[in-house]
C-alpha cells in the first residue's frame, strides 16, 4: 500500500476505496472483516469487486469500512533515530 499523504482535514485524501478494502483484506482477511462488519459481500463468496460494488451503493457500510481503516492509521509516523542506541555489555 502506498504511504498515505497526511492531510489535516481528510485522512483518506488520495486513498481509493479499492486500496482501503485490499489493505483490510490483506491485513485481516475476509473472515475477520465479516465478523467486524457483518455484510453479505464479506461473508459469502467475498471478493474485492463485489465489495466495491456494494460499498459504493451503501453509504452506511462504506462509512464503517472507512472508519475502520482510519482507526488503524498510525497517528504519528515513527521518528528516525539520529543516535545509535547504547549497547549493554
C-alpha positions as CSV (number, residue, x, y, z in Angstrom):
1,X,0.0,0.0,0.0
2,X,1.4,3.4,-0.8
3,X,2.1,5.6,2.1
4,X,-0.9,7.9,2.7
5,X,-0.3,11.6,2.3
6,X,-1.1,13.3,5.6
7,X,-3.9,15.8,5.0
8,X,-5.1,17.8,8.1
9,X,-8.8,17.6,7.4
10,X,-9.2,14.4,5.4
11,X,-7.1,11.3,6.4
12,X,-8.4,9.4,3.3
13,X,-7.2,12.1,0.9
14,X,-5.7,10.3,-2.1
15,X,-6.6,6.8,-0.9
16,X,-9.2,4.9,-3.1
17,X,-11.9,2.7,-1.7
18,X,-10.3,-0.2,-3.6
19,X,-7.0,0.4,-1.8
20,X,-8.8,0.5,1.6
21,X,-10.6,-2.8,1.0
22,X,-7.5,-4.5,-0.3
23,X,-5.5,-3.3,2.7
24,X,-8.1,-4.6,5.2
25,X,-8.3,-8.0,3.3
26,X,-4.5,-8.3,3.3
27,X,-4.2,-7.4,7.0
28,X,-7.2,-9.2,8.5
29,X,-8.8,-11.5,5.9
30,X,-12.4,-11.9,4.8
31,X,-13.4,-13.8,7.9
32,X,-12.4,-11.1,10.3
33,X,-13.9,-8.4,8.1
34,X,-17.2,-10.3,8.1
35,X,-17.0,-10.7,11.9
36,X,-16.5,-6.9,12.4
37,X,-18.8,-5.7,9.7
38,X,-21.4,-8.4,9.0
39,X,-22.4,-7.7,5.4
40,X,-23.1,-10.4,2.8
41,X,-20.3,-9.3,0.4
42,X,-17.8,-10.1,3.2
43,X,-19.5,-13.2,4.4
44,X,-20.5,-15.2,1.2
45,X,-18.1,-15.7,-1.7
46,X,-16.2,-12.5,-0.9
47,X,-14.2,-10.6,-3.5
48,X,-12.9,-7.1,-3.7
49,X,-15.0,-6.4,-6.8
50,X,-18.3,-7.4,-5.2
51,X,-17.4,-5.5,-2.1
52,X,-16.6,-2.3,-4.0
53,X,-20.0,-2.5,-5.8
54,X,-21.8,-2.9,-2.6
55,X,-19.9,-0.3,-0.6
56,X,-20.3,2.3,-3.4
57,X,-24.1,1.9,-3.2
58,X,-24.4,1.7,0.6
59,X,-23.1,4.8,2.4
60,X,-23.5,3.3,6.0
61,X,-21.4,0.3,5.1
62,X,-18.8,2.3,3.3
63,X,-18.5,4.6,6.4
64,X,-17.9,1.6,8.7
65,X,-15.1,0.3,6.4
66,X,-13.5,3.8,6.1
67,X,-13.7,4.4,9.8
68,X,-12.0,1.0,10.5
69,X,-9.2,1.9,8.1
70,X,-8.8,5.4,9.6
71,X,-8.7,3.9,13.1
72,X,-5.8,1.7,12.0
73,X,-3.7,4.6,10.6
74,X,-0.7,5.5,12.7
75,X,-1.3,8.8,14.5
76,X,2.3,9.8,14.1
77,X,4.9,8.2,11.9
78,X,7.9,6.9,13.7
79,X,10.7,9.4,14.0
80,X,14.1,8.4,12.6
81,X,16.8,7.7,15.1
82,X,19.7,10.1,15.0
83,X,21.9,8.4,17.5
84,X,22.8,4.8,17.8
85,X,21.2,3.0,20.7
86,X,23.5,2.3,23.7
87,X,24.7,-1.3,23.9
88,X,24.8,-3.1,27.3
89,X,27.7,-5.4,27.9
